[in-house]
Every structure is written in C-alpha cells, then in structure tokens.
Amino acid sequence: MQKTLYLATFDVGYTHILRVFYAANEEEKEQKKKDLEREINAVCKSLEHYPNGFRLVMSTLPGTVEVEEAQKDTKSESNRSGL
C-alpha cells in the first residue's frame, strides 16, 4: 500500500507546530488531521501534501512509502520488549 507524505501546520500562540504524517487516502488523511488537532488542541492552519518528498535539516523524507499490512504477532512483540 502506498502512502503520501503530508505536512500539517498548527498556529499555537506565538509559535507554529509542524507535524509530518503519511496517509493512504483522503479518509485516513482527514482522520490523522483530526487526531492531531485533538492532540495539539489547535486547528490545523494548513495541510500540504508532498508526493515527491522534501528535504528538512539535511534529512530526506520520501514522498511515498510502501507499507505492508500484516497482523502483529503478540508473542513476538512481547519477546522483543523483554516480557
């Protein structure tokens, strides 16, 4: 499944908060935006998509990613966490 890179900007007092996320479709994009608005307690000022990625502080974020949808194996997850 291919996901697209989004950059959300929030105006909070005297500063801006930038949050980056990936979404596969319009529904997922809107849900993630709403989740961020709730988490930050501010309205999203702008939401831009970057299908070709962008460079930030000498780091490159890809514009799209390939994500494998697989069920988590709870036993192997607990082994990795040392439980």
N, C-alpha and C positions, 0 to 999 in steps of 0.2 A: 504494500500500500504506500503510495507516495503522498507525502505531506508537504505543505508550503510554509515558508517562514513568514511570520508576522511580527511587527514591532508596534506595541501599544504605548502611548504616551499619556501620562496622568499628570495633571497640574495640582500639586498639593502645597498650598501655602506659598512660600517663596521659592519652591523648588519643583523640579519635574522628576517623575519616576518613569524610567523606561523599562518595559518588560518584553522579552522575546519569547515566542512560543511557536510551535508547529501545529498545523491543523490540516486534516484531510479534506474537509468540505466546509461549506457555509455554516451548517448547523454546528459543527464542532468549533468553528471559529467564534461564533456568537456565544456558545456556552462557555468557552475559555475566557472570552472578554468579560462576560457577566461574573464569572468566578473571580477574576482579577479585580473587578470593580468592588465586589463584596469584600475581598481580602484587604484591599488598599483603602477602602471606604472613600472612594472618589470616582467621579465619572471619567470614562476614557475620553481624553481630548482628541486623540487621533489614532487611527489604526491603519497601518500601511502594510501591504504585502510585498515581499521581495522574492519572487520565484527564482531569481538568479543569484540570491545571497547578497551579502555585503561585508565589508571589512570594518572591524571595530578593534581599536587598540592593537593593531598588528596581528589580530586573530581573524581567521576567515570562517564565517558561518555559511554552510551550504544553503542554497535556496530551496532545495527539496531534499528529503531523506527517504530512504526505503525502510519501512517498519514491518517486521514480521509479527503478525498477530498470533501469539501462542499462549496456551494456558500455562499459568505458573504452577510449577510443581512445589507444593508447600513443604514437602520433606526436604528437597534440595535447598530451598530458601532458608529453612531453619538450620541446615548444616552449614551454610555459608555464614550465617550470623553467629555461629558458635553455640547455638542452643542444643 
